[in-house]
Amino acid sequence: MYFKFTFCPIILLLWASLSFAQNVNVVIHGAASIAKTDDNFVCVTLDWWPAEKCDYNQCPWGKAGILNLDLRYGALINAIKAFNPLRIKVGGSLQDNVVYKVGEVSSCPNFMKREDGLFGFSQGCLSMERWDQLNRFFNHTGVKLTFGLNALFGRNESQTEKGLWIGDWQPQNTRDFMQYTISKGYKVDSYEFGNQLSGSGMGAKVDAKQYGKDVIVLKNLVKELYAHPETQPKVLGPGGFYEEKWFNTFLEVSGQGIVDGLTHHIYNLGPGDDPNMMNKILDPSYLNQVSQTYKGVSDVVNKFRPQLGAWVSESGGALNGGSKDVSRTFADGFWYLDQMGMASTYDQKVFCRQALIGGNYGLLNATTFVPNPDYYGALFWHRLMGSTVLAVTKESDPDLRVYAHCAKKKPGVSLIFINLSKDRSFNITLSNAKPGDAGKPNYEFVGKQNREEYHLRALTGDIKDDIVCLNDVPMVQTDSEDIPAMDPKLVDASTPISIAAQSIAYVTIRDFEAPACV
C-alpha cells in the first residue's frame, strides 16, 4: 500500500529536476480587486442517490447518499471539521422527487428503481427522524447549510411535451418542512429551488415564466415563516445549466429582490465514460471554453443585481458520477482548481463541488472516507485564498495557469500555480503592476520575508495516482483519522518560485504590497 511511504519516491525528485525549466514573469495587479468571492467560496454537495444508482456498468454510490450515509465515522467528521466551516449543499438530481414526511404526508417510501420514474427512480422521502440526525451532524461539524427544495411538488408532466412539468408549484409540504425546521432551531443558510429544471432541463424542466412565478411564492413563504431578517435564509435558483433566454425570462418575471443568489451548474468535461477525459483536462484551450458560460452568467447578474451574485451550485467535471479513471486522481485537480480560479475571476461567489462523498467524483472515498487528492486542493484553497480576487498577467504560456487573491489571513497575497505541462517546469519571478499608468514599467518584486510554499504532486509522478504529496511528503490521515499537518515550506524570497512539471503549488507572500489587500 502507498501508506508505507514516508516521503515521495526520490525518483520523482530526480525526474522533476531533469525537466526543461522555463523562466516566466508573473505580474500581480494589486492596486484594485477585479472580483469578490464569498468567505466560504469552497462548497461541496451531499446527494440523494441510493446505492442502486449505476452508470457505465458501475454503481459507485454505495451508502454515500443523504438517506443512507453513516454519519458516525470519525474520518468523515474530521474531514468536514478541517474547513471550519464547510459550506454544504444538500441536493441533486432526485431532490425534485423527494417529499418530506411532515404535516399531511404520512407515507415515507424509499427510492426504488422504476423505469418511468424521474431519473429511473420512484419517489423518495425524507423523514423528520433522518432530518434530525442530519442536523445534529451539521451542528457538530459546523456546516454552513444550503438545502435544495423539491420544485416539482404538485406539478404534472405534460402530455404533449416530454420532460416538461406544468402547473403551479404547491408549497404546503415545504411549508410544513420549514415550520418543523424552525421549531427545532435548525440553521439553514439558504434554500435552493429545484435542480436542473432550467432551459432544456435534465430529466425534467419547467417553463421560465412559471418558475419565476413560483419562486416568488417561495420567497414570500420564507419571509413569512422566518420573521427576523437576520436569521432569514436566502433564496437561490434556478440551480441548472445556463441558457441565456431562460435565465433572463425567469428573472424578468420574478423581479428584483426575490432571488438572492443566481445558481448554475458546470459539467464541462462531458460524460464520465469519455476516453478522451485526460486529454481534455490537460488541454488549456479546452479548459478555457467554459469562460463563456461564466461571462454569460456574470452579464445576467450585472443586469438583475441579485444580492448574493452568482454561485456555481454544482460542478463535478464529468457527468453521471464522474470518471472512474480520472475523477479520484491527482489529475482531476488540474480541472477542479483551475475552475475555481476561473470562476472567482468572473465574480462567482461560491463554487460547490459534486460531491463531498459518493460517485467517482467525491472528495472522499465512498467506502473508506479517505480523502482523494481534490480534497486537499479544496482545503488549501479554503485556508489560503481570501475573498478578494486580483488580476494576473504573464508571458504567454497556456500550460501555466495562475490565479491570485489577497491572503485569507492578512497580510499578503496568495497565488495558485497549475502546471499542465508534462515535460516543462517553470521558474517564476513576480512583478507588481504600477497603478494608474499602463505605459510605465512594472515594479520587480523582491521579497524580504520567506515565502510560504505548498507544492502538490502525485505520489509516484503518475498523475493517475490517488495519493498526493505535499512538499514531497504523502498526505495520509493520522492514526486517529485526522487530516495530516499541512505546513508550508519556507523559501528564500530572493529565489524564483519553482513549479515542477504536472504539479500544483499554492504560494503565500506576506510582504507583497497590494493596496487592494490592506
C-alpha positions as CSV (number, residue, x, y, z in Angstrom):
1,M,0.0,0.0,0.0
2,Y,1.1,3.6,-0.5
3,F,0.9,4.3,3.2
4,K,4.4,2.8,3.6
5,F,5.9,5.9,2.0
6,T,7.2,8.5,4.5
7,F,8.5,10.6,1.6
8,C,7.6,10.7,-2.1
9,P,10.0,8.5,-4.0
10,I,13.3,10.1,-4.8
11,I,13.0,9.1,-8.4
12,L,10.2,11.7,-8.7
13,L,12.5,14.4,-7.4
14,L,15.2,13.5,-9.9
15,W,12.7,13.4,-12.8
16,A,11.4,16.8,-11.9
17,S,14.9,18.3,-11.8
18,L,15.6,16.9,-15.3
19,S,12.6,18.5,-16.9
20,F,13.1,21.6,-19.1
21,A,12.8,24.8,-17.0
22,Q,11.3,27.9,-18.5
23,N,11.6,31.4,-16.9
24,V,8.3,33.3,-16.6
25,N,7.5,36.6,-15.1
26,V,4.0,36.9,-13.5
27,V,2.6,40.4,-12.9
28,I,0.2,40.8,-10.0
29,H,-2.2,43.8,-10.3
30,G,-2.6,44.6,-6.6
31,A,-4.0,48.1,-6.7
32,A,-7.6,47.1,-7.0
33,S,-9.6,43.9,-6.9
34,I,-11.3,42.5,-10.0
35,A,-13.9,40.4,-8.1
36,K,-15.0,39.3,-4.7
37,T,-16.0,35.8,-3.6
38,D,-17.9,34.7,-0.5
39,D,-15.7,34.0,2.5
40,N,-16.9,30.4,2.2
41,F,-16.3,30.1,-1.6
42,V,-15.4,26.4,-1.3
43,C,-18.6,24.3,-1.1
44,V,-19.4,20.6,-1.5
45,T,-22.7,18.7,-2.1
46,L,-24.4,15.8,-0.5
47,D,-26.6,13.9,-3.0
48,W,-29.8,11.9,-2.7
49,W,-28.6,9.0,-4.9
50,P,-29.3,5.5,-3.5
51,A,-26.8,2.6,-3.8
52,E,-28.7,1.4,-6.9
53,K,-27.7,4.4,-9.0
54,C,-25.5,3.0,-11.8
55,D,-23.8,4.5,-14.8
56,Y,-21.4,3.0,-17.4
57,N,-21.8,-0.6,-15.9
58,Q,-20.7,0.5,-12.4
59,C,-22.5,1.6,-9.2
60,P,-20.1,3.9,-7.4
61,W,-22.5,5.5,-4.9
62,G,-22.8,2.7,-2.3
63,K,-24.0,4.1,1.0
64,A,-23.0,7.7,0.4
65,G,-26.4,9.2,-0.2
66,I,-28.2,11.6,2.1
67,L,-30.5,8.9,3.3
68,N,-28.0,6.1,4.0
69,L,-24.7,7.8,4.8
70,D,-23.3,6.7,8.2
71,L,-22.8,9.9,9.9
72,R,-20.8,8.4,12.8
73,Y,-17.5,7.9,11.1
74,G,-14.6,9.9,12.6
75,A,-12.9,10.3,9.2
76,L,-16.0,11.9,7.8
77,I,-16.5,14.2,10.8
78,N,-12.8,15.2,10.8
79,A,-12.7,15.9,7.1
80,I,-15.6,18.4,7.4
81,K,-14.4,20.0,10.6
82,A,-11.0,20.8,9.0
83,F,-12.7,23.5,7.0
84,N,-14.1,25.3,10.0
85,P,-16.6,25.9,8.4
86,L,-17.5,23.9,5.3
87,R,-20.4,25.0,3.1
88,I,-22.5,22.0,2.1
89,K,-25.4,21.9,-0.3
90,V,-27.9,19.1,0.2
91,G,-29.5,18.4,-3.2
92,G,-29.0,16.7,-6.6
93,S,-31.0,15.1,-9.4
94,L,-33.5,13.4,-7.2
95,Q,-34.4,16.4,-4.9
96,D,-37.4,17.2,-7.1
97,N,-38.6,13.7,-6.4
98,V,-38.4,13.9,-2.6
99,V,-41.3,14.5,-0.2
100,Y,-40.9,15.4,3.4
101,K,-42.6,13.2,6.0
102,V,-44.3,16.0,8.0
103,G,-47.7,17.5,8.2
104,E,-50.2,15.8,5.9
105,V,-47.6,13.4,4.4
106,S,-47.8,10.1,6.3
107,S,-46.2,7.7,3.8
108,C,-42.4,7.7,3.5
109,P,-41.3,5.5,0.6
110,N,-37.7,4.6,-0.2
111,F,-36.3,5.3,-3.7
112,M,-36.9,2.3,-5.9
113,K,-35.8,1.6,-9.4
114,R,-38.6,2.5,-11.8
115,E,-38.2,2.7,-15.5
116,D,-40.7,5.5,-16.0
117,G,-39.7,7.5,-12.9
118,L,-37.6,10.6,-12.7
119,F,-34.0,9.6,-13.5
120,G,-35.2,6.0,-13.3
121,F,-36.4,6.1,-9.7
122,S,-39.7,6.2,-7.8
123,Q,-40.5,9.0,-5.3
124,G,-38.4,9.0,-2.2
125,C,-38.9,10.6,1.2
126,L,-37.0,12.5,3.9
127,S,-38.3,11.5,7.4
128,M,-38.0,14.0,10.2
129,E,-36.0,11.4,12.2
130,R,-33.4,11.5,9.4
131,W,-33.6,15.3,9.2
132,D,-32.9,15.4,13.0
133,Q,-29.9,13.1,12.5
134,L,-28.5,15.2,9.7
135,N,-28.9,18.4,11.7
136,R,-27.1,17.0,14.7
137,F,-24.3,16.1,12.3
138,F,-24.3,19.5,10.7
139,N,-24.3,21.3,14.0
140,H,-21.5,19.0,15.4
141,T,-19.3,19.6,12.3
142,G,-20.0,23.3,11.9
143,V,-21.6,23.1,8.4
144,K,-23.0,26.1,6.7
145,L,-26.1,24.6,5.0
146,T,-27.9,25.1,1.7
147,F,-30.9,22.9,1.2
148,G,-32.3,22.1,-2.2
149,L,-36.1,22.0,-2.3
150,N,-38.5,20.0,-4.4
151,A,-39.7,22.4,-7.0
152,L,-41.9,19.9,-8.8
153,F,-44.3,19.2,-5.9
154,G,-47.9,19.5,-7.1
155,R,-47.0,19.7,-10.8
156,N,-47.8,17.1,-13.5
157,E,-45.8,16.1,-16.5
158,S,-47.1,17.4,-19.8
159,Q,-48.9,15.0,-22.1
160,T,-47.8,16.9,-25.2
161,E,-44.1,17.8,-24.4
162,K,-41.8,15.2,-23.0
163,G,-40.0,16.3,-19.8
164,L,-42.0,19.5,-19.3
165,W,-43.7,19.8,-16.0
166,I,-46.7,22.1,-15.8
167,G,-49.0,23.7,-13.3
168,D,-48.3,25.7,-10.2
169,W,-45.9,24.6,-7.5
170,Q,-47.7,23.5,-4.3
171,P,-45.8,24.8,-1.3
172,Q,-47.7,23.0,1.6
173,N,-45.1,20.2,2.0
174,T,-42.3,22.8,2.0
175,R,-44.2,25.0,4.5
176,D,-44.6,22.1,6.9
177,F,-40.9,21.2,6.5
178,M,-39.8,24.7,7.2
179,Q,-42.0,25.0,10.2
180,Y,-40.6,21.8,11.6
181,T,-37.1,23.1,10.9
182,I,-37.7,26.4,12.6
183,S,-39.4,24.7,15.6
184,K,-36.2,22.6,16.1
185,G,-33.9,25.6,15.8
186,Y,-32.1,24.2,12.9
187,K,-30.0,26.7,10.9
188,V,-30.4,26.9,7.2
189,D,-28.2,29.5,5.4
190,S,-30.1,29.2,2.1
191,Y,-32.8,27.3,0.2
192,E,-32.3,26.5,-3.5
193,F,-35.4,26.0,-5.6
194,G,-35.2,22.9,-7.7
195,N,-32.4,21.1,-9.5
196,Q,-31.6,21.4,-13.3
197,L,-35.1,22.4,-14.3
198,S,-33.9,25.4,-16.3
199,G,-33.7,25.6,-20.1
200,S,-33.8,22.1,-21.7
201,G,-33.6,20.6,-18.2
202,M,-32.1,17.3,-17.1
203,G,-34.8,14.7,-16.7
204,A,-37.4,17.4,-16.1
205,K,-37.9,21.1,-17.0
206,V,-40.2,24.0,-16.0
207,D,-41.1,26.9,-18.2
208,A,-39.1,30.1,-17.2
209,K,-42.2,32.2,-16.6
210,Q,-43.8,29.5,-14.4
211,Y,-40.6,29.2,-12.5
212,G,-40.4,32.9,-12.0
213,K,-43.9,33.0,-10.5
214,D,-43.2,30.0,-8.2
215,V,-40.0,31.4,-6.8
216,I,-42.0,34.5,-5.7
217,V,-44.2,32.1,-3.8
218,L,-41.2,30.6,-2.2
219,K,-39.7,33.9,-1.3
220,N,-42.9,35.1,0.4
221,L,-43.1,31.8,2.3
222,V,-39.6,32.2,3.6
223,K,-40.3,35.9,4.6
224,E,-43.5,34.8,6.4
225,L,-42.0,31.9,8.4
226,Y,-38.6,33.4,9.2
227,A,-39.8,36.7,10.6
228,H,-36.4,38.1,11.6
229,P,-34.3,39.3,8.6
230,E,-31.0,38.5,10.3
231,T,-32.0,34.7,10.5
232,Q,-33.9,34.6,7.2
233,P,-32.4,32.0,4.8
234,K,-31.6,33.3,1.3
235,V,-33.4,32.0,-1.7
236,L,-31.3,30.6,-4.6
237,G,-32.2,29.5,-8.1
238,P,-32.5,28.0,-10.6
239,G,-29.7,25.5,-10.0
240,G,-29.4,24.4,-13.6
241,F,-27.4,24.8,-16.8
242,Y,-27.2,28.3,-18.1
243,E,-29.4,29.2,-21.0
244,E,-29.5,32.9,-21.6
245,K,-33.1,33.3,-22.7
246,W,-34.5,31.1,-19.9
247,F,-32.4,32.9,-17.2
248,N,-33.4,36.3,-18.4
249,T,-37.1,35.4,-18.6
250,F,-37.4,33.9,-15.2
251,L,-35.6,36.9,-13.6
252,E,-37.8,39.4,-15.5
253,V,-40.9,37.6,-14.2
254,S,-39.7,37.3,-10.6
255,G,-38.3,40.8,-10.4
256,Q,-35.5,42.2,-8.2
257,G,-35.2,41.2,-4.6
258,I,-36.8,37.7,-5.0
259,V,-33.8,35.5,-5.9
260,D,-30.9,36.3,-3.6
261,G,-28.4,34.2,-5.5
262,L,-28.3,33.1,-9.1
263,T,-27.2,29.5,-9.2
264,H,-26.0,27.4,-12.1
265,H,-24.2,24.1,-12.8
266,I,-20.9,23.3,-14.7
267,Y,-20.1,19.9,-16.1
268,N,-17.7,21.0,-18.8
269,L,-15.8,17.7,-19.1
270,G,-18.9,15.9,-20.6
271,P,-19.9,12.2,-20.0
272,G,-17.9,10.3,-17.4
273,D,-17.1,7.5,-19.8
274,D,-15.3,9.7,-22.3
275,P,-12.0,8.0,-23.2
276,N,-10.6,11.5,-24.0
277,M,-11.1,12.8,-20.5
278,M,-7.5,13.1,-19.5
279,N,-6.7,15.0,-22.7
280,K,-9.4,17.5,-22.0
281,I,-8.1,18.1,-18.5
282,L,-4.6,18.8,-19.8
283,D,-5.7,21.0,-22.7
284,P,-5.7,24.7,-21.8
285,S,-7.8,25.7,-24.8
286,Y,-10.4,23.2,-23.7
287,L,-10.4,24.4,-20.1
288,N,-10.8,28.0,-21.4
289,Q,-14.1,27.3,-23.3
290,V,-16.2,27.4,-20.1
291,S,-15.3,31.0,-19.6
292,Q,-18.1,31.9,-22.0
293,T,-20.6,30.4,-19.5
294,Y,-19.1,32.4,-16.6
295,K,-19.2,35.6,-18.7
296,G,-22.9,34.9,-19.7
297,V,-23.9,34.4,-16.1
298,S,-22.0,37.5,-15.0
299,D,-23.8,39.6,-17.6
300,V,-27.2,38.4,-16.2
301,V,-26.1,39.2,-12.7
302,N,-25.0,42.7,-13.7
303,K,-28.4,43.2,-15.3
304,F,-30.6,42.0,-12.5
305,R,-28.3,42.5,-9.5
306,P,-29.2,39.6,-7.1
307,Q,-27.9,40.3,-3.7
308,L,-25.6,37.3,-3.4
309,G,-24.4,37.4,-7.1
310,A,-23.8,34.1,-9.0
311,W,-23.0,30.7,-7.5
312,V,-21.8,27.5,-9.1
313,S,-24.1,25.4,-7.0
314,E,-22.9,22.1,-8.6
315,S,-19.9,21.1,-10.6
316,G,-18.4,17.6,-10.8
317,G,-16.5,18.0,-14.0
318,A,-17.7,14.8,-15.6
319,L,-21.4,13.9,-15.7
320,N,-23.1,10.8,-14.3
321,G,-21.0,10.2,-11.3
322,G,-17.7,11.3,-12.8
323,S,-14.9,9.3,-14.4
324,K,-13.8,6.2,-12.6
325,D,-10.3,6.5,-14.1
326,V,-9.8,10.3,-13.6
327,S,-12.1,12.0,-11.0
328,R,-10.4,10.4,-8.0
329,T,-6.9,11.0,-9.2
330,F,-4.4,13.8,-8.8
331,A,-5.0,14.8,-12.5
332,D,-8.6,15.9,-11.7
333,G,-7.1,18.8,-9.7
334,F,-5.9,20.4,-12.9
335,W,-9.6,20.8,-13.9
336,Y,-11.0,21.4,-10.4
337,L,-8.6,24.1,-9.1
338,D,-8.5,25.8,-12.5
339,Q,-12.3,26.0,-12.5
340,M,-12.3,27.6,-9.0
341,G,-9.7,30.1,-10.1
342,M,-11.5,31.0,-13.3
343,A,-14.9,31.2,-11.6
344,S,-13.5,33.6,-9.0
345,T,-12.2,35.9,-11.6
346,Y,-15.8,36.1,-13.1
347,D,-17.1,37.1,-9.7
348,Q,-18.8,33.8,-8.9
349,K,-19.3,33.9,-5.1
350,V,-19.5,30.2,-4.3
351,F,-18.2,27.0,-6.0
352,C,-19.9,23.7,-5.0
353,R,-18.1,20.5,-5.8
354,Q,-20.2,17.5,-6.6
355,A,-19.7,15.7,-4.2
356,L,-18.2,15.5,-0.7
357,I,-18.7,11.8,-0.9
358,G,-20.3,9.4,-3.5
359,G,-19.9,8.6,-7.1
360,N,-16.4,8.7,-8.6
361,Y,-16.1,12.5,-8.1
362,G,-16.4,12.5,-4.3
363,L,-13.7,14.4,-2.4
364,L,-13.7,11.4,0.0
365,N,-13.6,7.7,-0.9
366,A,-17.2,6.4,-0.7
367,T,-16.3,3.3,1.4
368,T,-13.2,4.3,3.4
369,F,-13.7,8.1,3.8
370,V,-10.1,8.5,2.9
371,P,-9.6,11.9,1.2
372,N,-8.9,11.9,-2.5
373,P,-6.3,14.5,-3.9
374,D,-9.0,17.1,-4.7
375,Y,-10.0,17.2,-1.1
376,Y,-6.6,18.6,-0.2
377,G,-6.7,21.0,-3.1
378,A,-10.0,22.4,-1.8
379,L,-8.9,22.6,1.8
380,F,-5.8,24.6,0.8
381,W,-7.9,27.0,-1.3
382,H,-10.3,27.5,1.7
383,R,-7.4,28.1,4.1
384,L,-5.1,30.3,1.9
385,M,-7.1,32.1,-0.8
386,G,-9.0,35.1,0.5
387,S,-12.2,36.6,-0.9
388,T,-10.5,39.5,-2.8
389,V,-9.5,38.5,-6.3
390,L,-6.6,40.1,-8.1
391,A,-5.8,40.3,-11.8
392,V,-2.8,38.4,-13.0
393,T,-0.9,38.8,-16.3
394,K,2.0,36.7,-17.6
395,E,4.0,35.9,-20.6
396,S,2.0,33.8,-23.0
397,D,2.3,30.1,-22.0
398,P,-1.1,28.4,-21.7
399,D,0.2,25.4,-19.8
400,L,0.9,27.6,-16.8
401,R,-2.3,28.7,-15.1
402,V,-2.0,31.4,-12.3
403,Y,-4.6,32.9,-10.0
404,A,-4.1,35.4,-7.3
405,H,-6.1,36.5,-4.2
406,C,-5.5,38.5,-1.1
407,A,-4.3,36.1,1.5
408,K,-7.0,34.6,3.7
409,K,-5.0,35.6,6.8
410,K,-3.5,39.0,6.4
411,P,-1.1,40.4,5.3
412,G,-0.1,39.5,1.8
413,V,-1.3,37.7,-1.3
414,S,-1.8,34.0,-2.1
415,L,-1.4,32.5,-5.5
416,I,-2.1,29.1,-7.1
417,F,0.1,27.9,-9.9
418,I,-1.1,25.0,-12.1
419,N,1.4,23.4,-14.4
420,L,-0.3,21.3,-17.1
421,S,2.9,20.6,-19.0
422,K,4.3,17.0,-18.8
423,D,8.0,18.0,-19.6
424,R,8.5,21.6,-18.5
425,S,8.9,23.2,-15.2
426,F,8.6,26.9,-14.6
427,N,10.8,29.3,-12.7
428,I,8.6,32.2,-11.7
429,T,9.6,35.8,-10.9
430,L,7.0,38.3,-9.7
431,S,6.3,41.9,-10.6
432,N,3.9,44.4,-9.0
433,A,1.9,46.3,-11.6
434,K,2.4,50.0,-11.5
435,P,-1.1,51.5,-10.7
436,G,-2.6,54.2,-12.8
437,D,-0.3,54.2,-15.8
438,A,-0.2,51.1,-18.1
439,G,2.6,52.6,-20.1
440,K,5.1,52.6,-17.2
441,P,7.2,49.5,-16.4
442,N,6.1,47.2,-13.6
443,Y,8.0,47.0,-10.3
444,E,10.0,43.9,-10.0
445,F,9.1,42.4,-6.6
446,V,12.0,41.4,-4.4
447,G,10.7,40.0,-1.1
448,K,12.4,40.2,2.2
449,Q,10.4,37.6,4.1
450,N,10.5,33.9,3.4
451,R,7.7,32.7,1.1
452,E,5.2,30.1,2.3
453,E,5.0,27.4,-0.4
454,Y,2.8,24.3,-0.6
455,H,3.8,22.1,-3.6
456,L,1.4,19.3,-4.6
457,R,2.4,16.4,-6.8
458,A,1.2,12.9,-7.5
459,L,2.9,10.3,-5.3
460,T,4.9,8.5,-8.0
461,G,4.9,11.2,-10.6
462,D,2.0,9.5,-12.4
463,I,-0.9,12.0,-12.3
464,K,-3.3,9.0,-12.2
465,D,-2.2,8.4,-8.6
466,D,-4.8,8.8,-6.0
467,I,-2.4,10.0,-3.3
468,V,-0.9,13.5,-3.3
469,C,2.3,14.7,-1.8
470,L,2.7,18.0,-0.1
471,N,6.3,19.3,-0.3
472,D,7.4,15.7,-1.0
473,V,5.5,14.1,1.9
474,P,2.5,11.9,1.2
475,M,-0.8,13.2,2.6
476,V,-2.4,10.4,4.6
477,Q,-4.7,10.5,7.6
478,T,-3.3,10.1,11.0
479,D,-3.9,7.0,13.1
480,S,-6.8,9.0,14.7
481,E,-8.3,9.6,11.3
482,D,-7.4,13.3,11.4
483,I,-6.3,15.3,8.4
484,P,-2.5,15.4,8.4
485,A,-0.4,18.6,9.1
486,M,-0.5,21.0,6.1
487,D,2.5,23.1,6.9
488,P,4.3,25.2,4.2
489,K,7.9,25.0,3.1
490,L,9.6,28.3,3.9
491,V,11.6,29.5,0.9
492,D,14.2,32.3,0.5
493,A,12.3,35.2,-1.1
494,S,15.3,36.1,-3.4
495,T,14.9,32.8,-5.3
496,P,12.4,32.2,-8.2
497,I,9.3,30.2,-7.4
498,S,9.9,26.7,-9.0
499,I,6.8,24.9,-10.3
500,A,7.5,21.3,-11.3
501,A,6.0,19.7,-14.4
502,Q,2.4,18.5,-13.9
503,S,2.2,19.9,-10.4
504,I,0.2,22.4,-8.4
505,A,1.5,24.9,-5.9
506,Y,-0.1,27.4,-3.5
507,V,2.2,30.3,-2.5
508,T,1.6,32.9,0.1
509,I,3.8,36.1,0.1
510,R,3.4,38.1,3.3
511,D,5.3,41.2,2.3
512,F,3.8,41.7,-1.2
513,E,2.3,45.2,-1.2
514,A,-1.1,45.1,-2.7
515,P,-3.3,48.1,-1.8
516,A,-6.4,46.0,-2.5
517,C,-5.4,43.7,0.3
518,V,-4.9,46.3,3.0
